[in-house]
Amino acid sequence: MNRSSLHLLKGTGYLISTVSVALLAIVSWDSASKSPLLVACLLGGAATSVIGMFCRWLSYEIEKRQEERR
């Protein structure tokens, strides 16, 4: 597998994980919506998970571009 394929696979994996977080948040919403604290935790947890995946993807993107410059 070449570098481009691996990079695409990583990006696809992060996209799938992001969709998974969204689906789990949707399923949990009915119970969480009964408490403002639970809503905050659900939204905060989902947001931080997606932001974390974006940061990891971005680090791979930066590494790829640095390697291409060499």
CHARMM-style PDB file with segment names, atoms N, HN, CA, C and O in Angstrom:
ATOM      1  N   MET     1       0.853  -1.172   0.000  1.00  0.00      PROA
ATOM      2  CA  MET     1       0.000   0.000   0.000  1.00  0.00      PROA
ATOM      3  C   MET     1       0.899   1.236   0.000  1.00  0.00      PROA
ATOM      4  O   MET     1       1.803   1.345   0.829  1.00  0.00      PROA
ATOM      5  N   ASN     2       0.659   2.154  -0.914  1.00  0.00      PROA
ATOM      6  HN  ASN     2      -0.075   2.066  -1.587  1.00  0.00      PROA
ATOM      7  CA  ASN     2       1.513   3.342  -0.988  1.00  0.00      PROA
ATOM      8  C   ASN     2       1.045   4.417   0.003  1.00  0.00      PROA
ATOM      9  O   ASN     2      -0.012   4.287   0.618  1.00  0.00      PROA
ATOM     10  N   ARG     3       1.835   5.463   0.144  1.00  0.00      PROA
ATOM     11  HN  ARG     3       2.694   5.569  -0.356  1.00  0.00      PROA
ATOM     12  CA  ARG     3       1.553   6.515   1.132  1.00  0.00      PROA
ATOM     13  C   ARG     3       0.214   7.200   0.887  1.00  0.00      PROA
ATOM     14  O   ARG     3      -0.512   7.515   1.831  1.00  0.00      PROA
ATOM     15  N   SER     4      -0.108   7.429  -0.376  1.00  0.00      PROA
ATOM     16  HN  SER     4       0.481   7.173  -1.142  1.00  0.00      PROA
ATOM     17  CA  SER     4      -1.364   8.100  -0.700  1.00  0.00      PROA
ATOM     18  C   SER     4      -2.560   7.258  -0.269  1.00  0.00      PROA
ATOM     19  O   SER     4      -3.536   7.787   0.263  1.00  0.00      PROA
ATOM     20  N   SER     5      -2.486   5.966  -0.496  1.00  0.00      PROA
ATOM     21  HN  SER     5      -1.694   5.537  -0.928  1.00  0.00      PROA
ATOM     22  CA  SER     5      -3.568   5.064  -0.090  1.00  0.00      PROA
ATOM     23  C   SER     5      -3.703   5.025   1.427  1.00  0.00      PROA
ATOM     24  O   SER     5      -4.810   5.027   1.964  1.00  0.00      PROA
ATOM     25  N   LEU     6      -2.560   4.990   2.111  1.00  0.00      PROA
ATOM     26  HN  LEU     6      -1.660   4.989   1.675  1.00  0.00      PROA
ATOM     27  CA  LEU     6      -2.593   4.986   3.580  1.00  0.00      PROA
ATOM     28  C   LEU     6      -3.199   6.285   4.113  1.00  0.00      PROA
ATOM     29  O   LEU     6      -3.971   6.272   5.071  1.00  0.00      PROA
ATOM     30  N   HSD     7      -2.844   7.392   3.490  1.00  0.00      PROA
ATOM     31  HN  HSD     7      -2.216   7.402   2.712  1.00  0.00      PROA
ATOM     32  CA  HSD     7      -3.374   8.683   3.915  1.00  0.00      PROA
ATOM     33  C   HSD     7      -4.893   8.727   3.715  1.00  0.00      PROA
ATOM     34  O   HSD     7      -5.626   9.209   4.578  1.00  0.00      PROA
ATOM     35  N   LEU     8      -5.349   8.226   2.585  1.00  0.00      PROA
ATOM     36  HN  LEU     8      -4.754   7.834   1.884  1.00  0.00      PROA
ATOM     37  CA  LEU     8      -6.789   8.181   2.309  1.00  0.00      PROA
ATOM     38  C   LEU     8      -7.496   7.270   3.306  1.00  0.00      PROA
ATOM     39  O   LEU     8      -8.592   7.588   3.767  1.00  0.00      PROA
ATOM     40  N   LEU     9      -6.882   6.154   3.637  1.00  0.00      PROA
ATOM     41  HN  LEU     9      -5.991   5.897   3.262  1.00  0.00      PROA
ATOM     42  CA  LEU     9      -7.461   5.228   4.610  1.00  0.00      PROA
ATOM     43  C   LEU     9      -7.586   5.889   5.981  1.00  0.00      PROA
ATOM     44  O   LEU     9      -8.606   5.733   6.652  1.00  0.00      PROA
ATOM     45  N   LYS    10      -6.560   6.622   6.400  1.00  0.00      PROA
ATOM     46  HN  LYS    10      -5.731   6.748   5.855  1.00  0.00      PROA
ATOM     47  CA  LYS    10      -6.617   7.330   7.682  1.00  0.00      PROA
ATOM     48  C   LYS    10      -7.744   8.359   7.678  1.00  0.00      PROA
ATOM     49  O   LYS    10      -8.513   8.443   8.636  1.00  0.00      PROA
ATOM     50  N   GLY    11      -7.841   9.131   6.618  1.00  0.00      PROA
ATOM     51  HN  GLY    11      -7.216   9.063   5.840  1.00  0.00      PROA
ATOM     52  CA  GLY    11      -8.899  10.138   6.520  1.00  0.00      PROA
ATOM     53  C   GLY    11     -10.285   9.516   6.542  1.00  0.00      PROA
ATOM     54  O   GLY    11     -11.201  10.035   7.180  1.00  0.00      PROA
ATOM     55  N   THR    12     -10.431   8.399   5.838  1.00  0.00      PROA
ATOM     56  HN  THR    12      -9.687   7.978   5.319  1.00  0.00      PROA
ATOM     57  CA  THR    12     -11.717   7.695   5.822  1.00  0.00      PROA
ATOM     58  C   THR    12     -12.057   7.170   7.212  1.00  0.00      PROA
ATOM     59  O   THR    12     -13.207   7.240   7.645  1.00  0.00      PROA
ATOM     60  N   GLY    13     -11.063   6.650   7.900  1.00  0.00      PROA
ATOM     61  HN  GLY    13     -10.129   6.593   7.548  1.00  0.00      PROA
ATOM     62  CA  GLY    13     -11.286   6.156   9.264  1.00  0.00      PROA
ATOM     63  C   GLY    13     -11.752   7.257  10.203  1.00  0.00      PROA
ATOM     64  O   GLY    13     -12.651   7.045  11.017  1.00  0.00      PROA
ATOM     65  N   TYR    14     -11.142   8.433  10.094  1.00  0.00      PROA
ATOM     66  HN  TYR    14     -10.412   8.606   9.433  1.00  0.00      PROA
ATOM     67  CA  TYR    14     -11.563   9.548  10.948  1.00  0.00      PROA
ATOM     68  C   TYR    14     -12.962  10.030  10.583  1.00  0.00      PROA
ATOM     69  O   TYR    14     -13.729  10.425  11.461  1.00  0.00      PROA
ATOM     70  N   LEU    15     -13.297  10.001   9.311  1.00  0.00      PROA
ATOM     71  HN  LEU    15     -12.674   9.680   8.597  1.00  0.00      PROA
ATOM     72  CA  LEU    15     -14.646  10.388   8.892  1.00  0.00      PROA
ATOM     73  C   LEU    15     -15.678   9.407   9.440  1.00  0.00      PROA
ATOM     74  O   LEU    15     -16.731   9.820   9.925  1.00  0.00      PROA
ATOM     75  N   ILE    16     -15.385   8.131   9.365  1.00  0.00      PROA
ATOM     76  HN  ILE    16     -14.529   7.796   8.970  1.00  0.00      PROA
ATOM     77  CA  ILE    16     -16.286   7.110   9.906  1.00  0.00      PROA
ATOM     78  C   ILE    16     -16.438   7.288  11.414  1.00  0.00      PROA
ATOM     79  O   ILE    16     -17.549   7.176  11.933  1.00  0.00      PROA
ATOM     80  N   SER    17     -15.361   7.559  12.118  1.00  0.00      PROA
ATOM     81  HN  SER    17     -14.458   7.649  11.696  1.00  0.00      PROA
ATOM     82  CA  SER    17     -15.431   7.783  13.566  1.00  0.00      PROA
ATOM     83  C   SER    17     -16.278   8.999  13.901  1.00  0.00      PROA
ATOM     84  O   SER    17     -17.028   8.986  14.877  1.00  0.00      PROA
ATOM     85  N   THR    18     -16.164  10.050  13.097  1.00  0.00      PROA
ATOM     86  HN  THR    18     -15.554  10.061  12.304  1.00  0.00      PROA
ATOM     87  CA  THR    18     -16.960  11.257  13.321  1.00  0.00      PROA
ATOM     88  C   THR    18     -18.443  10.964  13.134  1.00  0.00      PROA
ATOM     89  O   THR    18     -19.268  11.418  13.927  1.00  0.00      PROA
ATOM     90  N   VAL    19     -18.785  10.214  12.100  1.00  0.00      PROA
ATOM     91  HN  VAL    19     -18.115   9.846  11.456  1.00  0.00      PROA
ATOM     92  CA  VAL    19     -20.185   9.832  11.882  1.00  0.00      PROA
ATOM     93  C   VAL    19     -20.677   8.974  13.046  1.00  0.00      PROA
ATOM     94  O   VAL    19     -21.814   9.125  13.493  1.00  0.00      PROA
ATOM     95  N   SER    20     -19.829   8.083  13.533  1.00  0.00      PROA
ATOM     96  HN  SER    20     -18.905   7.961  13.170  1.00  0.00      PROA
ATOM     97  CA  SER    20     -20.184   7.236  14.663  1.00  0.00      PROA
ATOM     98  C   SER    20     -20.511   8.069  15.903  1.00  0.00      PROA
ATOM     99  O   SER    20     -21.495   7.801  16.592  1.00  0.00      PROA
ATOM    100  N   VAL    21     -19.686   9.076  16.186  1.00  0.00      PROA
ATOM    101  HN  VAL    21     -18.886   9.294  15.627  1.00  0.00      PROA
ATOM    102  CA  VAL    21     -19.930   9.961  17.329  1.00  0.00      PROA
ATOM    103  C   VAL    21     -21.276  10.670  17.169  1.00  0.00      PROA
ATOM    104  O   VAL    21     -22.046  10.770  18.124  1.00  0.00      PROA
ATOM    105  N   ALA    22     -21.551  11.158  15.968  1.00  0.00      PROA
ATOM    106  HN  ALA    22     -20.925  11.077  15.193  1.00  0.00      PROA
ATOM    107  CA  ALA    22     -22.816  11.849  15.716  1.00  0.00      PROA
ATOM    108  C   ALA    22     -24.001  10.907  15.920  1.00  0.00      PROA
ATOM    109  O   ALA    22     -24.994  11.291  16.537  1.00  0.00      PROA
ATOM    110  N   LEU    23     -23.909   9.682  15.411  1.00  0.00      PROA
ATOM    111  HN  LEU    23     -23.103   9.370  14.909  1.00  0.00      PROA
ATOM    112  CA  LEU    23     -25.002   8.726  15.571  1.00  0.00      PROA
ATOM    113  C   LEU    23     -25.240   8.373  17.036  1.00  0.00      PROA
ATOM    114  O   LEU    23     -26.383   8.289  17.484  1.00  0.00      PROA
ATOM    115  N   LEU    24     -24.158   8.169  17.774  1.00  0.00      PROA
ATOM    116  HN  LEU    24     -23.229   8.237  17.410  1.00  0.00      PROA
ATOM    117  CA  LEU    24     -24.309   7.864  19.206  1.00  0.00      PROA
ATOM    118  C   LEU    24     -24.910   9.042  19.969  1.00  0.00      PROA
ATOM    119  O   LEU    24     -25.699   8.843  20.893  1.00  0.00      PROA
ATOM    120  N   ALA    25     -24.546  10.257  19.594  1.00  0.00      PROA
ATOM    121  HN  ALA    25     -23.905  10.419  18.844  1.00  0.00      PROA
ATOM    122  CA  ALA    25     -25.122  11.439  20.241  1.00  0.00      PROA
ATOM    123  C   ALA    25     -26.607  11.551  19.937  1.00  0.00      PROA
ATOM    124  O   ALA    25     -27.395  11.904  20.815  1.00  0.00      PROA
ATOM    125  N   ILE    26     -26.996  11.254  18.707  1.00  0.00      PROA
ATOM    126  HN  ILE    26     -26.356  10.966  17.995  1.00  0.00      PROA
ATOM    127  CA  ILE    26     -28.415  11.307  18.340  1.00  0.00      PROA
ATOM    128  C   ILE    26     -29.225  10.304  19.156  1.00  0.00      PROA
ATOM    129  O   ILE    26     -30.301  10.627  19.659  1.00  0.00      PROA
ATOM    130  N   VAL    27     -28.700   9.089  19.284  1.00  0.00      PROA
ATOM    131  HN  VAL    27     -27.826   8.827  18.875  1.00  0.00      PROA
ATOM    132  CA  VAL    27     -29.389   8.054  20.046  1.00  0.00      PROA
ATOM    133  C   VAL    27     -29.514   8.441  21.520  1.00  0.00      PROA
ATOM    134  O   VAL    27     -30.522   8.142  22.159  1.00  0.00      PROA
ATOM    135  N   SER    28     -28.496   9.101  22.053  1.00  0.00      PROA
ATOM    136  HN  SER    28     -27.676   9.343  21.534  1.00  0.00      PROA
ATOM    137  CA  SER    28     -28.476   9.481  23.470  1.00  0.00      PROA
ATOM    138  C   SER    28     -29.274  10.741  23.775  1.00  0.00      PROA
ATOM    139  O   SER    28     -29.573  11.018  24.936  1.00  0.00      PROA
ATOM    140  N   TRP    29     -29.614  11.491  22.768  1.00  0.00      PROA
ATOM    141  HN  TRP    29     -29.371  11.266  21.825  1.00  0.00      PROA
ATOM    142  CA  TRP    29     -30.217  12.805  22.973  1.00  0.00      PROA
ATOM    143  C   TRP    29     -31.506  12.749  23.793  1.00  0.00      PROA
ATOM    144  O   TRP    29     -31.719  13.600  24.656  1.00  0.00      PROA
ATOM    145  N   ASP    30     -32.364  11.768  23.539  1.00  0.00      PROA
ATOM    146  HN  ASP    30     -32.191  11.077  22.837  1.00  0.00      PROA
ATOM    147  CA  ASP    30     -33.657  11.707  24.222  1.00  0.00      PROA
ATOM    148  C   ASP    30     -33.483  11.649  25.739  1.00  0.00      PROA
ATOM    149  O   ASP    30     -34.169  12.364  26.469  1.00  0.00      PROA
ATOM    150  N   SER    31     -32.585  10.816  26.208  1.00  0.00      PROA
ATOM    151  HN  SER    31     -32.027  10.235  25.615  1.00  0.00      PROA
ATOM    152  CA  SER    31     -32.341  10.720  27.654  1.00  0.00      PROA
ATOM    153  C   SER    31     -31.607  11.949  28.180  1.00  0.00      PROA
ATOM    154  O   SER    31     -31.950  12.469  29.242  1.00  0.00      PROA
ATOM    155  N   ALA    32     -30.619  12.407  27.458  1.00  0.00      PROA
ATOM    156  HN  ALA    32     -30.340  11.984  26.595  1.00  0.00      PROA
ATOM    157  CA  ALA    32     -29.804  13.533  27.918  1.00  0.00      PROA
ATOM    158  C   ALA    32     -30.595  14.832  27.951  1.00  0.00      PROA
ATOM    159  O   ALA    32     -30.323  15.696  28.785  1.00  0.00      PROA
ATOM    160  N   SER    33     -31.556  14.982  27.070  1.00  0.00      PROA
ATOM    161  HN  SER    33     -31.777  14.280  26.393  1.00  0.00      PROA
ATOM    162  CA  SER    33     -32.283  16.250  26.982  1.00  0.00      PROA
ATOM    163  C   SER    33     -33.112  16.562  28.220  1.00  0.00      PROA
ATOM    164  O   SER    33     -33.638  17.668  28.348  1.00  0.00      PROA
ATOM    165  N   LYS    34     -33.234  15.615  29.119  1.00  0.00      PROA
ATOM    166  HN  LYS    34     -32.807  14.717  29.015  1.00  0.00      PROA
ATOM    167  CA  LYS    34     -34.002  15.829  30.350  1.00  0.00      PROA
ATOM    168  C   LYS    34     -33.202  16.572  31.415  1.00  0.00      PROA
ATOM    169  O   LYS    34     -33.766  17.009  32.419  1.00  0.00      PROA
ATOM    170  N   SER    35     -31.907  16.720  31.209  1.00  0.00      PROA
ATOM    171  HN  SER    35     -31.449  16.365  30.394  1.00  0.00      PROA
ATOM    172  CA  SER    35     -31.053  17.380  32.192  1.00  0.00      PROA
ATOM    173  C   SER    35     -30.048  18.295  31.479  1.00  0.00      PROA
ATOM    174  O   SER    35     -29.321  17.851  30.590  1.00  0.00      PROA
ATOM    175  N   PRO    36     -30.015  19.574  31.875  1.00  0.00      PROA
ATOM    176  CA  PRO    36     -29.046  20.480  31.245  1.00  0.00      PROA
ATOM    177  C   PRO    36     -27.595  20.007  31.404  1.00  0.00      PROA
ATOM    178  O   PRO    36     -26.780  20.195  30.501  1.00  0.00      PROA
ATOM    179  N   LEU    37     -27.278  19.406  32.528  1.00  0.00      PROA
ATOM    180  HN  LEU    37     -27.940  19.253  33.262  1.00  0.00      PROA
ATOM    181  CA  LEU    37     -25.921  18.900  32.738  1.00  0.00      PROA
ATOM    182  C   LEU    37     -25.594  17.779  31.753  1.00  0.00      PROA
ATOM    183  O   LEU    37     -24.503  17.740  31.186  1.00  0.00      PROA
ATOM    184  N   LEU    38     -26.547  16.869  31.555  1.00  0.00      PROA
ATOM    185  HN  LEU    38     -27.434  16.900  32.016  1.00  0.00      PROA
ATOM    186  CA  LEU    38     -26.331  15.774  30.611  1.00  0.00      PROA
ATOM    187  C   LEU    38     -26.225  16.280  29.172  1.00  0.00      PROA
ATOM    188  O   LEU    38     -25.448  15.749  28.378  1.00  0.00      PROA
ATOM    189  N   VAL    39     -27.000  17.297  28.844  1.00  0.00      PROA
ATOM    190  HN  VAL    39     -27.631  17.728  29.489  1.00  0.00      PROA
ATOM    191  CA  VAL    39     -26.907  17.894  27.509  1.00  0.00      PROA
ATOM    192  C   VAL    39     -25.509  18.476  27.304  1.00  0.00      PROA
ATOM    193  O   VAL    39     -24.885  18.271  26.262  1.00  0.00      PROA
ATOM    194  N   ALA    40     -25.031  19.202  28.308  1.00  0.00      PROA
ATOM    195  HN  ALA    40     -25.538  19.368  29.154  1.00  0.00      PROA
ATOM    196  CA  ALA    40     -23.696  19.798  28.217  1.00  0.00      PROA
ATOM    197  C   ALA    40     -22.622  18.708  28.074  1.00  0.00      PROA
ATOM    198  O   ALA    40     -21.699  18.844  27.271  1.00  0.00      PROA
ATOM    199  N   CYS    41     -22.747  17.645  28.845  1.00  0.00      PROA
ATOM    200  HN  CYS    41     -23.497  17.534  29.498  1.00  0.00      PROA
ATOM    201  CA  CYS    41     -21.777  16.549  28.767  1.00  0.00      PROA
ATOM    202  C   CYS    41     -21.838  15.848  27.415  1.00  0.00      PROA
ATOM    203  O   CYS    41     -20.805  15.525  26.831  1.00  0.00      PROA
ATOM    204  N   LEU    42     -23.040  15.616  26.925  1.00  0.00      PROA
ATOM    205  HN  LEU    42     -23.880  15.879  27.400  1.00  0.00      PROA
ATOM    206  CA  LEU    42     -23.187  14.950  25.636  1.00  0.00      PROA
ATOM    207  C   LEU    42     -22.604  15.802  24.512  1.00  0.00      PROA
ATOM    208  O   LEU    42     -21.822  15.311  23.698  1.00  0.00      PROA
ATOM    209  N   LEU    43     -22.979  17.058  24.469  1.00  0.00      PROA
ATOM    210  HN  LEU    43     -23.614  17.457  25.130  1.00  0.00      PROA
ATOM    211  CA  LEU    43     -22.464  17.945  23.417  1.00  0.00      PROA
ATOM    212  C   LEU    43     -20.961  18.169  23.555  1.00  0.00      PROA
ATOM    213  O   LEU    43     -20.229  18.161  22.565  1.00  0.00      PROA
ATOM    214  N   GLY    44     -20.507  18.370  24.797  1.00  0.00      PROA
ATOM    215  HN  GLY    44     -21.101  18.376  25.602  1.00  0.00      PROA
ATOM    216  CA  GLY    44     -19.077  18.559  25.033  1.00  0.00      PROA
ATOM    217  C   GLY    44     -18.270  17.328  24.668  1.00  0.00      PROA
ATOM    218  O   GLY    44     -17.205  17.439  24.062  1.00  0.00      PROA
ATOM    219  N   GLY    45     -18.765  16.160  25.030  1.00  0.00      PROA
ATOM    220  HN  GLY    45     -19.630  16.070  25.523  1.00  0.00      PROA
ATOM    221  CA  GLY    45     -18.072  14.917  24.703  1.00  0.00      PROA
ATOM    222  C   GLY    45     -18.010  14.667  23.207  1.00  0.00      PROA
ATOM    223  O   GLY    45     -16.967  14.294  22.671  1.00  0.00      PROA
ATOM    224  N   ALA    46     -19.133  14.876  22.541  1.00  0.00      PROA
ATOM    225  HN  ALA    46     -19.981  15.179  22.977  1.00  0.00      PROA
ATOM    226  CA  ALA    46     -19.161  14.679  21.085  1.00  0.00      PROA
ATOM    227  C   ALA    46     -18.238  15.682  20.392  1.00  0.00      PROA
ATOM    228  O   ALA    46     -17.490  15.323  19.483  1.00  0.00      PROA
ATOM    229  N   ALA    47     -18.297  16.929  20.825  1.00  0.00      PROA
ATOM    230  HN  ALA    47     -18.905  17.220  21.564  1.00  0.00      PROA
ATOM    231  CA  ALA    47     -17.476  17.975  20.197  1.00  0.00      PROA
ATOM    232  C   ALA    47     -15.988  17.707  20.418  1.00  0.00      PROA
ATOM    233  O   ALA    47     -15.198  17.818  19.480  1.00  0.00      PROA
ATOM    234  N   THR    48     -15.601  17.361  21.627  1.00  0.00      PROA
ATOM    235  HN  THR    48     -16.243  17.270  22.389  1.00  0.00      PROA
ATOM    236  CA  THR    48     -14.180  17.117  21.882  1.00  0.00      PROA
ATOM    237  C   THR    48     -13.675  15.883  21.136  1.00  0.00      PROA
ATOM    238  O   THR    48     -12.522  15.846  20.707  1.00  0.00      PROA
ATOM    239  N   SER    49     -14.520  14.891  20.983  1.00  0.00      PROA
ATOM    240  HN  SER    49     -15.457  14.921  21.332  1.00  0.00      PROA
ATOM    241  CA  SER    49     -14.131  13.705  20.224  1.00  0.00      PROA
ATOM    242  C   SER    49     -13.878  14.058  18.762  1.00  0.00      PROA
ATOM    243  O   SER    49     -12.871  13.647  18.186  1.00  0.00      PROA
ATOM    244  N   VAL    50     -14.782  14.810  18.171  1.00  0.00      PROA
ATOM    245  HN  VAL    50     -15.600  15.143  18.640  1.00  0.00      PROA
ATOM    246  CA  VAL    50     -14.625  15.213  16.771  1.00  0.00      PROA
ATOM    247  C   VAL    50     -13.418  16.137  16.608  1.00  0.00      PROA
ATOM    248  O   VAL    50     -12.659  15.998  15.649  1.00  0.00      PROA
ATOM    249  N   ILE    51     -13.237  17.065  17.526  1.00  0.00      PROA
ATOM    250  HN  ILE    51     -13.854  17.178  18.305  1.00  0.00      PROA
ATOM    251  CA  ILE    51     -12.085  17.974  17.459  1.00  0.00      PROA
ATOM    252  C   ILE    51     -10.782  17.187  17.587  1.00  0.00      PROA
ATOM    253  O   ILE    51      -9.814  17.469  16.880  1.00  0.00      PROA
ATOM    254  N   GLY    52     -10.755  16.209  18.481  1.00  0.00      PROA
ATOM    255  HN  GLY    52     -11.542  15.980  19.056  1.00  0.00      PROA
ATOM    256  CA  GLY    52      -9.567  15.369  18.636  1.00  0.00      PROA
ATOM    257  C   GLY    52      -9.242  14.595  17.374  1.00  0.00      PROA
ATOM    258  O   GLY    52      -8.079  14.502  16.981  1.00  0.00      PROA
ATOM    259  N   MET    53     -10.267  14.037  16.735  1.00  0.00      PROA
ATOM    260  HN  MET    53     -11.211  14.113  17.054  1.00  0.00      PROA
ATOM    261  CA  MET    53     -10.039  13.317  15.479  1.00  0.00      PROA
ATOM    262  C   MET    53      -9.560  14.268  14.389  1.00  0.00      PROA
ATOM    263  O   MET    53      -8.704  13.905  13.582  1.00  0.00      PROA
ATOM    264  N   PHE    54     -10.105  15.483  14.358  1.00  0.00      PROA
ATOM    265  HN  PHE    54     -10.800  15.778  15.013  1.00  0.00      PROA
ATOM    266  CA  PHE    54      -9.662  16.463  13.376  1.00  0.00      PROA
ATOM    267  C   PHE    54      -8.196  16.827  13.594  1.00  0.00      PROA
ATOM    268  O   PHE    54      -7.437  16.954  12.633  1.00  0.00      PROA
ATOM    269  N   CYS    55      -7.800  16.992  14.842  1.00  0.00      PROA
ATOM    270  HN  CYS    55      -8.417  16.889  15.623  1.00  0.00      PROA
ATOM    271  CA  CYS    55      -6.405  17.326  15.142  1.00  0.00      PROA
ATOM    272  C   CYS    55      -5.463  16.205  14.708  1.00  0.00      PROA
ATOM    273  O   CYS    55      -4.394  16.470  14.159  1.00  0.00      PROA
ATOM    274  N   ARG    56      -5.852  14.969  14.950  1.00  0.00      PROA
ATOM    275  HN  ARG    56      -6.720  14.754  15.396  1.00  0.00      PROA
ATOM    276  CA  ARG    56      -5.009  13.848  14.525  1.00  0.00      PROA
ATOM    277  C   ARG    56      -4.928  13.788  13.008  1.00  0.00      PROA
ATOM    278  O   ARG    56      -3.849  13.570  12.456  1.00  0.00      PROA
ATOM    279  N   TRP    57      -6.057  13.980  12.324  1.00  0.00      PROA
ATOM    280  HN  TRP    57      -6.933  14.157  12.772  1.00  0.00      PROA
ATOM    281  CA  TRP    57      -6.048  13.977  10.860  1.00  0.00      PROA
ATOM    282  C   TRP    57      -5.168  15.111  10.343  1.00  0.00      PROA
ATOM    283  O   TRP    57      -4.391  14.925   9.406  1.00  0.00      PROA
ATOM    284  N   LEU    58      -5.296  16.290  10.960  1.00  0.00      PROA
ATOM    285  HN  LEU    58      -5.927  16.441  11.721  1.00  0.00      PROA
ATOM    286  CA  LEU    58      -4.505  17.441  10.536  1.00  0.00      PROA
ATOM    287  C   LEU    58      -3.013  17.178  10.722  1.00  0.00      PROA
ATOM    288  O   LEU    58      -2.204  17.595   9.893  1.00  0.00      PROA
ATOM    289  N   SER    59      -2.647  16.498  11.792  1.00  0.00      PROA
ATOM    290  HN  SER    59      -3.305  16.159  12.465  1.00  0.00      PROA
ATOM    291  CA  SER    59      -1.229  16.182  11.999  1.00  0.00      PROA
ATOM    292  C   SER    59      -0.710  15.265  10.892  1.00  0.00      PROA
ATOM    293  O   SER    59       0.418  15.437  10.429  1.00  0.00      PROA
ATOM    294  N   TYR    60      -1.507  14.307  10.470  1.00  0.00      PROA
ATOM    295  HN  TYR    60      -2.423  14.167  10.846  1.00  0.00      PROA
ATOM    296  CA  TYR    60      -1.106  13.449   9.350  1.00  0.00      PROA
ATOM    297  C   TYR    60      -0.981  14.259   8.065  1.00  0.00      PROA
ATOM    298  O   TYR    60      -0.057  14.052   7.278  1.00  0.00      PROA
ATOM    299  N   GLU    61      -1.909  15.175   7.860  1.00  0.00      PROA
ATOM    300  HN  GLU    61      -2.659  15.343   8.499  1.00  0.00      PROA
ATOM    301  CA  GLU    61      -1.877  16.024   6.665  1.00  0.00      PROA
ATOM    302  C   GLU    61      -0.606  16.877   6.645  1.00  0.00      PROA
ATOM    303  O   GLU    61       0.033  17.011   5.602  1.00  0.00      PROA
ATOM    304  N   ILE    62      -0.247  17.441   7.769  1.00  0.00      PROA
ATOM    305  HN  ILE    62      -0.766  17.332   8.617  1.00  0.00      PROA
ATOM    306  CA  ILE    62       0.968  18.263   7.864  1.00  0.00      PROA
ATOM    307  C   ILE    62       2.204  17.410   7.607  1.00  0.00      PROA
ATOM    308  O   ILE    62       3.100  17.816   6.868  1.00  0.00      PROA
ATOM    309  N   GLU    63       2.252  16.218   8.223  1.00  0.00      PROA
ATOM    310  HN  GLU    63       1.524  15.888   8.823  1.00  0.00      PROA
ATOM    311  CA  GLU    63       3.386  15.318   8.001  1.00  0.00      PROA
ATOM    312  C   GLU    63       3.507  14.941   6.529  1.00  0.00      PROA
ATOM    313  O   GLU    63       4.608  14.917   5.977  1.00  0.00      PROA
ATOM    314  N   LYS    64       2.375  14.647   5.896  1.00  0.00      PROA
ATOM    315  HN  LYS    64       1.481  14.666   6.344  1.00  0.00      PROA
ATOM    316  CA  LYS    64       2.393  14.279   4.480  1.00  0.00      PROA
ATOM    317  C   LYS    64       2.954  15.413   3.633  1.00  0.00      PROA
ATOM    318  O   LYS    64       3.775  15.176   2.748  1.00  0.00      PROA
ATOM    319  N   ARG    65       2.529  16.620   3.890  1.00  0.00      PROA
ATOM    320  HN  ARG    65       1.862  16.813   4.609  1.00  0.00      PROA
ATOM    321  CA  ARG    65       3.010  17.761   3.107  1.00  0.00      PROA
ATOM    322  C   ARG    65       4.496  18.025   3.349  1.00  0.00      PROA
ATOM    323  O   ARG    65       5.226  18.399   2.431  1.00  0.00      PROA
ATOM    324  N   GLN    66       4.934  17.829   4.589  1.00  0.00      PROA
ATOM    325  HN  GLN    66       4.341  17.526   5.335  1.00  0.00      PROA
ATOM    326  CA  GLN    66       6.358  18.004   4.884  1.00  0.00      PROA
ATOM    327  C   GLN    66       7.197  16.964   4.153  1.00  0.00      PROA
ATOM    328  O   GLN    66       8.273  17.278   3.644  1.00  0.00      PROA
ATOM    329  N   GLU    67       6.711  15.729   4.098  1.00  0.00      PROA
ATOM    330  HN  GLU    67       5.837  15.473   4.511  1.00  0.00      PROA
ATOM    331  CA  GLU    67       7.436  14.673   3.397  1.00  0.00      PROA
ATOM    332  C   GLU    67       7.465  14.941   1.890  1.00  0.00      PROA
ATOM    333  O   GLU    67       8.463  14.660   1.228  1.00  0.00      PROA
ATOM    334  N   GLU    68       6.383  15.479   1.358  1.00  0.00      PROA
ATOM    335  HN  GLU    68       5.572  15.708   1.896  1.00  0.00      PROA
ATOM    336  CA  GLU    68       6.336  15.786  -0.085  1.00  0.00      PROA
ATOM    337  C   GLU    68       7.315  16.893  -0.463  1.00  0.00      PROA
ATOM    338  O   GLU    68       7.810  16.925  -1.589  1.00  0.00      PROA
ATOM    339  N   ARG    69       7.595  17.793   0.466  1.00  0.00      PROA
ATOM    340  HN  ARG    69       7.194  17.767   1.381  1.00  0.00      PROA
ATOM    341  CA  ARG    69       8.533  18.891   0.202  1.00  0.00      PROA
ATOM    342  C   ARG    69       9.976  18.409   0.159  1.00  0.00      PROA
ATOM    343  O   ARG    69      10.828  19.027  -0.480  1.00  0.00      PROA
ATOM    344  N   ARG    70      10.242  17.307   0.839  1.00  0.00      PROA
ATOM    345  HN  ARG    70       9.551  16.805   1.358  1.00  0.00      PROA
ATOM    346  CA  ARG    70      11.620  16.776   0.910  1.00  0.00      PROA
ATOM    347  C   ARG    70      12.032  16.119  -0.366  1.00  0.00      PROA
ATOM    348  OT1 ARG    70      13.153  15.624  -0.472  1.00  0.00      PROA
TER     349      ARG     70
END
